[in-house]
Amino acid sequence: MVRIAPLLGLLALLPAPATAQQFDLLIRGGMVLDGTGSAAFNADIGIVGDEIVAIGRLPGAAATRVIDAAGKYVVPGFIDMHSHADRIFASDNIEGRRAHNLVMQGITTSVFGPDGRNPTWPMSAEMELYRTPGVATNVVPMVGHGTVRGIVMGDDYERPATEAEIAEMAALVRSAMEDGAWGMGAGPEYRPGRFSTTAELIALAREVAPYDGFYYSHQRSQSPLPLWQLPSMVDAQPLTGTEGMRETIEIGRAAGIRVVGTHIKAKGTDTWGHSTTDILMIEAARREGVDVYLDQYPYETFGGGPVDVIPDWAYAPPGTDRSGGTDSPLWRDEELMSRPLDNLRANLSDPVLAAELERDTEYLLRLQGGADRHIVVAAPDFPETVGRNLAEIAEEAGRTPFEQLVYFALESARLPPAGIRFRPVAGHRFDVENYMRQEYTATSTDGFVSLQTRPGQHPRSYGAFVRKISHYVKEREVITLPFAVRSSTGLPAQIIGLRDRGVLREGYKADLVVFDYDELSAPATIMEPDLYPTGIEHVIVNGQFTVDDGRLTGTLPGVVLDRRERDAKAKGVS
């Protein structure tokens, strides 16, 4: 006779059947690249709300939405280390806040404070502007060195700051860090930052150190002269790209913080190959314990929009003071520049000024890659030149490149004063790829939200992150796919100090990208800069889709990442 009671007792000791896992979103069967640089592995990813709660084999799981990612890569959302989306994110332009061209390339987080500028002040007000009514990507707020310098020094900034002024700036930096900023951005090649000393930058960088902040800088120069100087304005060349990198390293060493040489490049024929010098300096500094990083947009062309080549001073009356540099407010004086072509003829008629003008113009041609790398993108009076380069146009006409530029200016009735605009290709493939191969080089766009485009606009605003994979991994095999993904996810998160993004892990925020590697391409070009990438199927920010099945959703799920929240979690404070 079977005794039922003891059997029931044994059954009670057995584990209960597992309850099927239930998620809001389940991404099934994807090839996961987790952002650390490790090889891909097959896994399912379960998401609840804005958080990744499970990664692994989840055969019995159910979800409100299931994505079949078989044969596709699933990676962390891309983190843009240098973004100019801050201005439109801080505006009331809802379409701009949707950041269509950024999310379509997989960007889920944007680092602001580019080149040392903030769209408003104080930091708390800037952060609140992003929150209402929301933005498409997460935001990393940074205090801008140029902003605080302008607040303290006003219009009297064309000089080194006094100790008292530096102390005032330091108080503003501390205030921004107390409001939740992650560090300081700087642009000492631009006004007003270019009048600062290294000592000033070190003093302010030290203010972010207690908050585990970092410093990133558009460096003083990445070419033989800074952007605001020309050969005719100086007796020597006191500053080089080498000095710019050396200053960034010195700031990191003296302040004891992470530093980034942002949108790194070797600009112009005179500096091609300079990446090797930068890398040697960085590696020596890293061996000494200085935490130095780079970020880069993966193109050989630099600068935001189309350019002229003849310098502005050529369109001012002979004898006009040039000491303020090419970025001087002098060149925005409408009266001074009211008769540009008459002034150009007058300058050319003076043999000394004509020789200086030719020298400066030839320098700018080299700085921007040479006459054969100046692509015509706008020429209403010379439509047959569009898409061609200056060198071949000049050769056909029997002119030097300088003579051809003067011809365009003097014979043009439209697009004053130069009559023509170029997209220069100032970089060399060697340097772009050399910087890219370094394990400390992150990815950036140096781009903006594009609501209106034209030929000659930089394609980086549409394609930077996808181009890094489609061109430099797939086509040229410069780097591997895990390396490229890490440079766009885990590495920038490490630089910033993010502890719940940039890597696919349980407990991390649900910022993800799903892409078809075979279909991945970045078709945006100099002449067609507004073409979306292909192959990006889903982009998820905080558990919500900004791109779904390759289509924009228009949602605004981004949040302002407040550094204080990270610090509170580290201390165990809820």
C-alpha positions as CSV (number, residue, x, y, z in Angstrom):
1,M,0.0,0.0,0.0
2,V,1.4,3.4,-1.1
3,R,1.6,6.0,1.7
4,I,0.5,9.3,0.1
5,A,1.5,11.7,2.8
6,P,5.3,11.2,2.7
7,L,5.2,11.6,-1.1
8,L,3.4,14.9,-0.8
9,G,6.0,16.0,1.7
10,L,8.8,15.2,-0.7
11,L,7.1,17.0,-3.5
12,A,6.9,20.1,-1.3
13,L,10.7,20.1,-1.1
14,L,11.2,20.3,-4.9
15,P,11.7,23.8,-6.4
16,A,8.7,25.4,-7.9
17,P,8.5,25.6,-11.7
18,A,10.2,28.7,-12.9
19,T,7.9,31.6,-13.7
20,A,8.3,32.7,-17.4
21,Q,10.2,35.9,-17.6
22,Q,8.2,38.9,-18.8
23,F,9.8,41.9,-20.4
24,D,8.7,45.1,-22.0
25,L,11.1,44.5,-24.9
26,L,12.9,41.3,-25.8
27,I,15.7,41.4,-28.5
28,R,16.2,37.8,-29.5
29,G,19.1,36.0,-31.0
30,G,21.3,38.9,-31.9
31,M,25.1,38.9,-32.1
32,V,26.0,41.0,-29.1
33,L,29.0,43.2,-29.1
34,D,29.0,44.5,-25.5
35,G,31.1,47.6,-26.0
36,T,34.2,46.3,-24.2
37,G,36.1,45.3,-27.3
38,S,35.3,41.6,-26.7
39,A,34.2,39.3,-29.5
40,A,30.5,39.0,-30.3
41,F,28.3,36.3,-28.7
42,N,24.8,35.2,-29.3
43,A,22.3,36.2,-26.7
44,D,18.8,37.5,-26.0
45,I,18.4,40.8,-24.2
46,G,15.4,41.6,-21.9
47,I,14.5,45.1,-21.1
48,V,12.0,46.4,-18.5
49,G,11.4,50.2,-18.6
50,D,14.7,51.9,-19.2
51,E,16.9,49.1,-18.0
52,I,18.5,46.0,-19.3
53,V,17.5,43.3,-16.8
54,A,18.6,40.1,-18.6
55,I,21.3,39.0,-21.1
56,G,21.7,35.4,-22.1
57,R,19.6,32.5,-23.3
58,L,16.0,33.3,-22.5
59,P,14.0,30.6,-24.3
60,G,10.8,30.9,-22.2
61,A,10.7,34.6,-22.0
62,A,7.8,36.7,-23.2
63,A,7.5,40.4,-23.9
64,T,5.2,43.2,-25.0
65,R,7.5,43.6,-28.0
66,V,9.9,41.1,-29.5
67,I,12.6,41.9,-32.0
68,D,14.1,39.1,-34.0
69,A,17.7,40.1,-34.3
70,A,19.0,36.8,-35.8
71,G,22.0,37.6,-38.0
72,K,22.1,41.2,-36.8
73,Y,24.5,42.9,-34.4
74,V,23.2,44.4,-31.1
75,V,25.5,47.0,-29.6
76,P,25.4,49.8,-27.0
77,G,24.1,53.1,-28.1
78,F,26.7,55.3,-29.7
79,I,28.1,58.1,-27.5
80,D,29.1,61.3,-29.4
81,M,32.1,62.8,-27.6
82,H,31.8,66.2,-29.4
83,S,28.4,67.4,-30.3
84,H,27.0,70.8,-31.4
85,A,23.4,69.7,-31.0
86,D,23.3,71.8,-27.7
87,R,22.1,75.0,-29.3
88,I,19.0,73.5,-30.9
89,F,18.4,71.1,-28.0
90,A,18.2,74.3,-25.8
91,S,15.7,75.9,-28.1
92,D,12.0,75.6,-28.6
93,N,12.4,73.9,-32.0
94,I,10.7,70.5,-31.5
95,E,11.9,69.2,-34.8
96,G,15.4,70.0,-33.9
97,R,15.1,68.3,-30.6
98,R,14.2,65.1,-32.5
99,A,17.8,65.1,-33.9
100,H,16.8,63.1,-37.0
101,N,20.3,62.9,-38.5
102,L,21.9,62.0,-35.2
103,V,19.6,59.2,-34.1
104,M,19.6,57.7,-37.6
105,Q,23.3,56.9,-37.2
106,G,22.8,55.3,-33.8
107,I,23.7,58.1,-31.5
108,T,22.0,57.8,-28.1
109,T,24.1,60.2,-25.9
110,S,25.7,63.6,-26.8
111,V,28.5,65.4,-25.0
112,F,28.0,69.1,-24.9
113,G,30.1,72.2,-24.0
114,P,32.0,71.9,-27.4
115,D,34.9,74.2,-27.9
116,G,34.3,75.8,-24.5
117,R,30.8,77.2,-25.2
118,N,27.4,76.9,-23.4
119,P,24.1,77.9,-25.0
120,T,23.0,79.5,-21.7
121,W,24.1,80.0,-18.1
122,P,24.0,79.0,-15.3
123,M,24.5,75.2,-15.8
124,S,21.3,74.4,-13.9
125,A,19.3,76.6,-16.4
126,E,20.9,74.8,-19.4
127,M,20.1,71.4,-18.0
128,E,16.5,72.4,-17.4
129,L,16.1,73.6,-21.0
130,Y,17.0,70.1,-22.3
131,R,14.4,68.5,-19.9
132,T,11.4,70.4,-21.2
133,P,9.9,69.2,-23.5
134,G,12.7,66.7,-23.9
135,V,15.3,65.7,-26.4
136,A,16.1,62.6,-28.6
137,T,19.5,61.7,-27.1
138,N,20.8,61.7,-23.6
139,V,22.9,64.8,-22.7
140,V,26.2,65.0,-20.9
141,P,26.4,68.7,-19.8
142,M,29.8,70.3,-19.6
143,V,30.9,73.7,-18.3
144,G,32.5,75.8,-21.1
145,H,35.8,77.6,-20.4
146,G,35.0,80.3,-23.0
147,T,31.6,80.9,-21.3
148,V,33.0,81.4,-17.9
149,R,35.9,83.5,-19.2
150,G,33.4,85.7,-21.1
151,I,31.2,86.1,-18.0
152,V,34.2,87.3,-15.8
153,M,36.1,89.3,-18.3
154,G,33.4,90.7,-20.6
155,D,34.7,92.5,-23.6
156,D,38.1,93.0,-22.0
157,Y,39.3,89.5,-22.7
158,E,42.2,90.0,-25.1
159,R,44.8,89.5,-22.4
160,P,45.8,87.0,-19.7
161,A,43.4,86.9,-16.8
162,T,44.5,88.2,-13.4
163,E,44.6,86.0,-10.4
164,A,41.4,87.5,-9.1
165,E,39.7,86.9,-12.4
166,I,40.9,83.3,-12.5
167,A,39.5,82.9,-9.0
168,E,36.1,84.2,-10.2
169,M,36.2,81.7,-13.1
170,A,37.0,78.9,-10.7
171,A,34.0,79.7,-8.6
172,L,31.8,79.5,-11.7
173,V,33.3,76.1,-12.7
174,R,32.7,74.8,-9.2
175,S,29.1,76.0,-9.4
176,A,28.6,74.2,-12.7
177,M,30.1,71.0,-11.2
178,E,27.8,71.3,-8.2
179,D,24.9,71.6,-10.6
180,G,25.8,68.3,-12.1
181,A,28.3,69.0,-15.0
182,W,30.8,66.2,-15.9
183,G,33.8,68.4,-16.6
184,M,35.1,71.3,-18.6
185,G,35.2,71.9,-22.4
186,A,37.7,74.4,-23.8
187,G,38.5,76.0,-27.2
188,P,41.8,77.9,-26.8
189,E,42.0,78.4,-30.6
190,Y,38.8,80.5,-30.4
191,R,37.8,83.7,-28.8
192,P,37.8,84.4,-25.9
193,G,39.8,81.3,-24.9
194,R,42.7,81.9,-27.2
195,F,43.9,84.7,-24.9
196,S,44.1,82.4,-21.9
197,T,47.3,81.0,-20.5
198,T,48.0,77.3,-19.8
199,A,48.2,78.3,-16.1
200,E,44.6,79.6,-16.3
201,L,43.4,76.4,-17.9
202,I,45.2,74.3,-15.3
203,A,43.7,76.3,-12.5
204,L,40.2,75.7,-13.8
205,A,40.8,72.1,-14.7
206,R,41.8,71.5,-11.1
207,E,38.3,72.6,-10.0
208,V,36.7,69.6,-11.8
209,A,39.1,67.1,-10.2
210,P,37.3,66.6,-6.9
211,Y,34.2,65.6,-8.9
212,D,36.0,63.0,-11.0
213,G,35.5,65.4,-14.0
214,F,37.4,65.5,-17.2
215,Y,38.7,68.1,-19.6
216,Y,38.3,68.1,-23.4
217,S,39.7,70.7,-25.7
218,H,39.7,72.0,-29.2
219,Q,43.4,72.5,-28.9
220,R,45.3,75.7,-29.6
221,S,46.4,74.5,-32.9
222,Q,46.5,71.4,-35.1
223,S,48.5,73.1,-37.9
224,P,51.6,75.3,-38.3
225,L,49.6,78.3,-37.2
226,P,46.4,78.6,-35.2
227,L,43.3,79.3,-37.3
228,W,43.3,83.0,-36.4
229,Q,46.8,83.7,-37.8
230,L,48.4,84.0,-41.3
231,P,52.0,84.2,-42.3
232,S,51.7,88.0,-42.9
233,M,50.5,88.5,-39.3
234,V,53.5,86.9,-37.5
235,D,57.3,87.2,-37.7
236,A,57.6,83.5,-36.8
237,Q,55.5,80.5,-36.1
238,P,55.3,80.4,-32.3
239,L,52.6,77.7,-32.1
240,T,52.2,74.3,-33.7
241,G,50.0,71.3,-33.5
242,T,52.7,69.7,-31.3
243,E,52.4,72.6,-28.8
244,G,48.6,72.2,-28.7
245,M,48.8,68.5,-27.8
246,R,51.6,69.2,-25.3
247,E,49.4,71.8,-23.5
248,T,46.5,69.3,-23.3
249,I,48.9,66.7,-21.8
250,E,50.3,69.3,-19.3
251,I,46.8,70.2,-18.1
252,G,46.1,66.5,-17.4
253,R,49.4,66.1,-15.6
254,A,49.0,69.2,-13.5
255,A,45.3,68.8,-12.7
256,G,45.4,65.1,-12.3
257,I,42.3,64.5,-14.5
258,R,41.4,62.8,-17.7
259,V,42.0,65.0,-20.7
260,V,40.9,64.6,-24.4
261,G,42.3,66.2,-27.5
262,T,39.0,66.5,-29.3
263,H,38.3,66.0,-33.0
264,I,41.9,65.2,-33.5
265,K,43.5,65.8,-36.9
266,A,46.7,66.7,-38.8
267,K,45.4,69.6,-40.8
268,G,47.0,70.6,-44.1
269,T,49.9,69.4,-46.1
270,D,52.5,71.0,-43.8
271,T,51.4,68.7,-41.0
272,W,50.6,65.5,-42.8
273,G,52.2,62.7,-40.8
274,H,51.9,64.6,-37.6
275,S,49.8,61.9,-36.0
276,T,52.9,60.0,-35.3
277,T,54.3,62.8,-33.2
278,D,51.1,63.2,-31.3
279,I,50.9,59.4,-30.6
280,L,54.5,59.3,-29.3
281,M,53.8,62.2,-26.9
282,I,50.5,60.6,-25.8
283,E,52.0,57.2,-25.2
284,A,54.9,58.7,-23.2
285,A,52.5,60.7,-21.1
286,R,50.3,57.6,-20.5
287,R,53.3,55.7,-19.3
288,E,53.8,58.4,-16.8
289,G,50.3,58.0,-15.6
290,V,48.6,60.9,-17.4
291,D,45.1,59.9,-18.5
292,V,45.2,61.2,-22.1
293,Y,42.5,60.4,-24.8
294,L,41.5,61.5,-28.2
295,D,38.3,61.6,-30.1
296,Q,37.9,61.8,-33.9
297,Y,35.3,62.0,-36.7
298,P,36.4,59.6,-39.4
299,Y,36.8,61.8,-42.5
300,E,39.7,63.5,-44.3
301,T,37.7,66.7,-44.7
302,F,37.5,69.1,-41.8
303,G,35.4,72.1,-40.9
304,G,31.7,72.6,-40.8
305,G,30.7,74.3,-44.0
306,P,32.0,75.6,-47.3
307,V,35.0,78.0,-47.3
308,D,36.6,80.9,-49.2
309,V,40.3,80.9,-49.6
310,I,41.4,84.5,-50.2
311,P,41.8,85.9,-46.6
312,D,39.3,88.5,-45.4
313,W,41.9,91.3,-45.1
314,A,42.2,91.3,-48.9
315,Y,38.7,92.8,-49.0
316,A,39.5,95.6,-46.6
317,P,41.2,98.9,-47.5
318,P,45.0,98.8,-47.8
319,G,46.7,99.4,-44.4
320,T,43.8,97.9,-42.3
321,D,45.2,96.6,-39.0
322,R,45.5,92.8,-39.1
323,S,46.9,92.3,-35.6
324,G,43.6,91.1,-34.2
325,G,43.8,88.0,-36.3
326,T,41.5,86.5,-38.9
327,D,38.7,86.1,-36.2
328,S,38.8,89.8,-35.2
329,P,35.5,91.6,-35.0
330,L,37.2,94.1,-37.4
331,W,36.3,91.9,-40.3
332,R,32.6,92.1,-39.4
333,D,32.6,95.9,-39.7
334,E,30.1,96.5,-42.5
335,E,31.5,99.9,-43.4
336,L,35.1,98.6,-43.6
337,M,34.1,95.8,-45.8
338,S,31.5,97.6,-47.8
339,R,33.5,97.8,-51.1
340,P,35.3,94.4,-51.0
341,L,36.3,94.2,-54.7
342,D,37.5,97.8,-54.9
343,N,39.6,97.0,-51.9
344,L,40.9,93.8,-53.4
345,R,42.0,95.7,-56.6
346,A,43.7,98.3,-54.4
347,N,45.6,95.7,-52.4
348,L,46.6,93.8,-55.6
349,S,47.9,97.1,-57.1
350,D,50.4,97.5,-54.3
351,P,53.4,95.1,-55.0
352,V,54.1,94.6,-51.3
353,L,50.5,93.9,-50.3
354,A,50.0,91.7,-53.4
355,A,53.0,89.6,-52.4
356,E,51.6,89.2,-48.9
357,L,48.2,88.3,-50.2
358,E,49.6,85.6,-52.5
359,R,51.7,84.2,-49.7
360,D,48.7,84.1,-47.3
361,T,46.5,82.5,-49.9
362,E,49.0,79.9,-50.8
363,Y,49.4,79.1,-47.1
364,L,45.6,78.7,-46.7
365,L,45.5,76.4,-49.7
366,R,48.1,74.2,-48.1
367,L,46.4,74.4,-44.7
368,Q,43.2,73.1,-46.4
369,G,45.0,70.3,-48.3
370,G,46.2,71.9,-51.5
371,A,44.6,73.3,-54.6
372,D,43.9,69.8,-55.9
373,R,41.8,69.1,-52.8
374,H,39.6,72.2,-52.9
375,I,36.3,70.9,-54.4
376,V,34.0,73.6,-55.8
377,V,30.6,73.3,-54.1
378,A,29.0,76.6,-55.0
379,A,29.7,78.9,-58.0
380,P,26.5,80.6,-59.3
381,D,28.5,82.4,-62.0
382,F,30.6,79.4,-62.9
383,P,28.3,76.4,-62.7
384,E,30.6,74.3,-64.9
385,T,33.2,74.2,-62.1
386,V,30.9,72.7,-59.4
387,G,32.3,69.3,-58.3
388,R,35.7,70.0,-59.8
389,N,38.9,70.9,-57.9
390,L,40.7,74.2,-58.1
391,A,44.0,72.8,-59.4
392,E,42.5,71.4,-62.6
393,I,40.3,74.4,-63.2
394,A,43.3,76.8,-62.9
395,E,45.5,74.5,-65.1
396,E,42.9,74.5,-67.9
397,A,42.7,78.3,-67.7
398,G,46.4,78.7,-67.8
399,R,46.5,80.3,-64.4
400,T,48.0,79.6,-61.0
401,P,45.6,78.7,-58.3
402,F,46.0,82.1,-56.7
403,E,45.3,83.8,-60.1
404,Q,42.2,81.7,-60.5
405,L,40.9,82.6,-57.1
406,V,41.4,86.3,-57.9
407,Y,39.6,85.8,-61.3
408,F,36.6,84.2,-59.6
409,A,36.3,87.1,-57.2
410,L,36.7,89.9,-59.7
411,E,34.6,88.3,-62.4
412,S,31.7,87.2,-60.2
413,A,28.4,89.1,-59.8
414,R,27.0,86.7,-57.2
415,L,28.1,85.0,-54.0
416,P,30.3,88.0,-52.9
417,P,33.0,88.6,-52.3
418,A,34.9,85.5,-53.5
419,G,32.3,84.3,-56.1
420,I,32.9,80.7,-55.2
421,R,32.9,78.3,-52.2
422,F,34.9,75.1,-51.6
423,R,34.9,72.0,-49.5
424,P,38.6,71.4,-48.7
425,V,39.9,67.9,-48.0
426,A,42.7,68.9,-45.7
427,G,43.6,65.6,-44.1
428,H,45.6,62.6,-45.2
429,R,44.3,59.0,-45.0
430,F,47.5,58.1,-43.1
431,D,46.8,60.4,-40.2
432,V,43.1,59.6,-40.0
433,E,43.8,55.9,-39.8
434,N,46.8,56.3,-37.5
435,Y,44.8,58.1,-34.9
436,M,41.9,55.7,-35.4
437,R,44.0,52.6,-34.6
438,Q,44.8,53.9,-31.1
439,E,43.0,52.2,-28.2
440,Y,42.4,55.6,-26.6
441,T,40.7,57.2,-29.6
442,A,36.9,57.6,-29.2
443,T,34.4,58.6,-31.9
444,S,32.7,61.9,-32.4
445,T,30.8,63.9,-35.0
446,D,31.7,67.5,-34.3
447,G,28.3,67.8,-35.9
448,F,24.9,69.4,-35.3
449,V,21.2,68.7,-35.9
450,S,20.7,69.5,-39.6
451,L,17.4,71.0,-40.6
452,Q,18.6,72.5,-43.9
453,T,21.5,71.2,-45.9
454,R,23.4,72.3,-49.0
455,P,26.3,70.9,-51.0
456,G,29.6,71.4,-49.2
457,Q,28.2,70.9,-45.7
458,H,30.2,68.3,-43.8
459,P,28.7,64.8,-44.1
460,R,29.8,64.0,-40.5
461,S,26.5,65.2,-39.2
462,Y,24.7,62.4,-41.0
463,G,27.3,59.6,-41.2
464,A,30.2,59.7,-38.8
465,F,29.5,56.7,-36.6
466,V,28.3,54.5,-39.4
467,R,31.2,55.5,-41.7
468,K,33.7,54.3,-39.0
469,I,32.3,50.8,-39.4
470,S,31.2,50.7,-43.0
471,H,34.4,52.3,-44.5
472,Y,37.2,51.6,-42.0
473,V,36.0,48.2,-40.8
474,K,34.2,46.7,-43.8
475,E,36.0,48.3,-46.7
476,R,39.5,49.2,-45.6
477,E,39.9,46.8,-42.6
478,V,41.8,49.4,-40.6
479,I,40.2,48.3,-37.4
480,T,38.0,45.4,-36.3
481,L,34.3,45.6,-35.6
482,P,34.6,45.0,-31.8
483,F,37.3,47.7,-31.7
484,A,35.1,50.2,-33.6
485,V,32.1,49.5,-31.4
486,R,34.2,50.0,-28.3
487,S,35.5,53.3,-29.6
488,S,31.9,54.5,-30.0
489,T,30.5,53.1,-26.8
490,G,32.5,51.7,-23.9
491,L,35.5,54.0,-24.4
492,P,33.6,57.3,-24.4
493,A,31.6,56.1,-21.4
494,Q,34.9,55.4,-19.6
495,I,36.3,58.8,-20.5
496,I,33.2,60.6,-19.3
497,G,32.8,58.5,-16.2
498,L,29.4,56.9,-17.0
499,R,28.8,53.8,-15.0
500,D,25.5,52.6,-16.4
501,R,25.8,53.2,-20.2
502,G,28.2,52.4,-23.0
503,V,28.3,48.7,-22.2
504,L,25.6,46.0,-22.5
505,R,25.2,44.6,-19.0
506,E,22.4,43.7,-16.7
507,G,21.5,46.7,-14.6
508,Y,22.7,49.2,-17.3
509,K,20.4,51.6,-19.0
510,A,18.7,50.4,-22.2
511,D,20.6,52.4,-24.8
512,L,21.1,50.0,-27.8
513,V,21.5,49.9,-31.6
514,V,20.6,46.9,-33.8
515,F,22.2,47.0,-37.2
516,D,22.6,44.8,-40.3
517,Y,26.3,44.7,-40.9
518,D,26.0,43.6,-44.5
519,E,23.7,46.6,-45.3
520,L,25.6,49.1,-43.3
521,S,26.8,52.2,-45.3
522,A,27.2,55.9,-44.9
523,P,26.4,57.4,-48.3
524,A,26.5,61.1,-47.3
525,T,29.2,62.9,-49.3
526,I,30.5,66.4,-49.8
527,M,28.0,67.1,-52.6
528,E,25.2,65.1,-51.0
529,P,25.8,65.6,-47.2
530,D,22.2,64.8,-46.1
531,L,21.9,61.1,-47.0
532,Y,20.9,58.9,-44.1
533,P,23.0,55.8,-43.3
534,T,21.7,52.4,-44.3
535,G,21.6,49.3,-42.2
536,I,20.6,50.9,-38.9
537,E,17.4,49.1,-38.0
538,H,16.6,50.0,-34.4
539,V,17.9,52.7,-32.0
540,I,16.7,52.6,-28.5
541,V,17.2,55.3,-25.9
542,N,16.2,54.5,-22.3
543,G,14.1,51.7,-23.5
544,Q,12.2,53.7,-26.2
545,F,12.7,53.7,-29.9
546,T,14.0,56.7,-31.7
547,V,14.5,54.6,-34.8
548,D,12.2,51.6,-35.4
549,D,12.6,49.2,-38.4
550,G,14.8,51.9,-40.0
551,R,12.2,54.7,-39.6
552,L,12.3,57.7,-37.3
553,T,9.8,57.7,-34.5
554,G,10.1,61.4,-33.4
555,T,10.2,60.4,-29.7
556,L,12.1,62.4,-27.2
557,P,13.3,59.8,-24.6
558,G,16.7,61.4,-23.9
559,V,17.5,62.5,-20.3
560,V,20.0,64.9,-18.9
561,L,22.7,62.9,-17.2
562,D,23.3,64.5,-13.9
563,R,26.7,63.6,-12.5
564,R,25.4,64.1,-9.0
565,E,23.1,61.0,-9.5
566,R,26.1,58.9,-10.4
567,D,28.0,60.1,-7.3
568,A,25.0,59.5,-5.1
569,K,24.7,55.9,-6.3
570,A,28.4,55.4,-5.7
571,K,27.8,56.4,-2.1
572,G,24.8,54.2,-1.7
573,V,22.4,57.2,-1.5
574,S,19.1,56.7,-3.2
